Amino acid sequence: MTISAVMPTYARTDLVFERGQGAMLYTVDGRSFLDFGAGVAVNALGHAHPHLVQALKAQAEKVWHTSNLYRVAGQEKLAGRLVANSFADSVFFCNSGAEAMECALKMARKFHQAQGNKDKFRVITVRGAFHGRTLATISAGGQAKHLDGFAPNVEGFDQVAYGNLNEARAAITPQTAAVAVELIQGEGGIMPLDPDYVRGLRAMADEFGLLLIFDEVQTGMGRTGKLFAYEWTGVTPDIMALAKGLGGGFPVGACLATERAAKYLSAGTHGSTFGGNPLAMAAANAVMDVMLDPGFLPHVQKVSAYLWPKLTAIVAKYPKVFEVVRGKGLMIGLKCRVPNGEVVTRFMNEGLLTVGAGDNVVRLVPPLIITEAEVDAAVGMIDRAAALFAA
Ligand SMILES: *Cc1c(COP(=O)(O)O)cnc(C)c1O
């Protein structure tokens, strides 16, 4: 037998972490790293945040799981807070980003079909998108590298060029139910959508009776300096998917929607055994306690404003290594002129963890609690790694 006991679906780096503290991670063999990957934009409050640790410990001693056969106090609390701080009227809890998008897609179909439009099911998505790894969400993302070998595709997705409103309008048919976009494509390579394009999509959705879905699984929960990235655009969606930062490292997802969009998902139409269990809700409510502090988002904006000019200077200093820096807040992409995988490795050799993305990009998605001193340390490591490349 040559297959490993852990199914080999990932190309893993040979590091095993034993513990973390804030923005630092420590391996079992005593090495330390500054974590600018944050478990792929998940550890929004860093590692071992005392408030999160305390909240999860306290909940662990009470009750872990009850199922959704009963009311869950933590769900009612978290949903109320998400509703109070967003466009949404109602929240469905699940366990991952893909499930949050799956709920969004099912909701869009139900919305039309419950009103008698049985043939409305198609969803317009954007090329380069990533919405998860279930059969429906790989079809929504439409990327060959994720679809290969998993035919037939789930029917009902029409992909259009990124940023092109005319093409999006031309893709609308009588079967179109919704439009789904990431406001900044994450896995696709930190590609921000032009706010004018986003406003155009909103107008288009209204004109043609479509639901507008924002996949904020990566951009949400303070990542861009606002609680949700749509707050920068001046428009709101009908449905929004959240996950990654929501539980600060505990697996939890959520699908938020207006009453108008959500009202047909009545009892029995959708569900999840684990979704919104007391442990997950304790973690996510603890994250919310921290993020709703009036000083939290200003800190994200301040520390990112401190980081951006330094990265711009690095890109200018090493034009053979880097092409451009793009993104928003603490969701940052360094587009490389050398292979991005090598850049990730060289950053790691300097003690900095980052994450690769599409379009030959290296992602910097640090915990939102990073300090200016940690920014300085990271920029120093990036500078040293780039100098070695350039040499
Ligand atoms: C990570 C991600 C997903 C998928 O989340 P999982 O928790 O891995 O299922 C979906 N959409 C976006 C934008 C993401 O970044």
The ligand as an SDF file (V2000), in Angstrom:
LIG
                    3D

 15 15  0  0  0  0  0  0  0  0999 V2000
  -12.7450   29.4540    1.1670 C   0  0  0  0  0  0  0  0  0  0  0  0
  -13.8780   29.9310    0.3320 C   0  0  0  0  0  0  0  0  0  0  0  0
  -15.0250   29.1380    0.1080 C   0  0  0  0  0  0  0  0  0  0  0  0
  -15.1270   27.7210    0.5900 C   0  0  0  0  0  0  0  0  0  0  0  0
  -15.0880   27.6030    1.9770 O   0  0  0  0  0  0  0  0  0  0  0  0
  -14.8940   26.1580    2.6380 P   0  0  0  0  0  0  0  0  0  0  0  0
  -15.0400   26.4400    4.1050 O   0  0  0  0  0  0  0  0  0  0  0  0
  -13.5570   25.6520    2.2420 O   0  0  0  0  0  0  0  0  0  0  0  0
  -15.9880   25.2940    2.1340 O   0  0  0  0  0  0  0  0  0  0  0  0
  -16.0600   29.6860   -0.6220 C   0  0  0  0  0  0  0  0  0  0  0  0
  -15.9900   30.9350   -1.1050 N   0  0  0  0  0  0  0  0  0  0  0  0
  -14.9160   31.7140   -0.9210 C   0  0  0  0  0  0  0  0  0  0  0  0
  -14.8990   33.1050   -1.4770 C   0  0  0  0  0  0  0  0  0  0  0  0
  -13.8140   31.2410   -0.2090 C   0  0  0  0  0  0  0  0  0  0  0  0
  -12.7320   32.0060   -0.0520 O   0  0  0  0  0  0  0  0  0  0  0  0
  1  2  1  0
  2  3  1  0
  2 14  2  0
  3  4  1  0
  3 10  2  0
  4  5  1  0
  5  6  1  0
  6  7  2  0
  6  8  1  0
  6  9  1  0
 10 11  1  0
 11 12  2  0
 12 13  1  0
 12 14  1  0
 14 15  1  0
M  END
$$$$
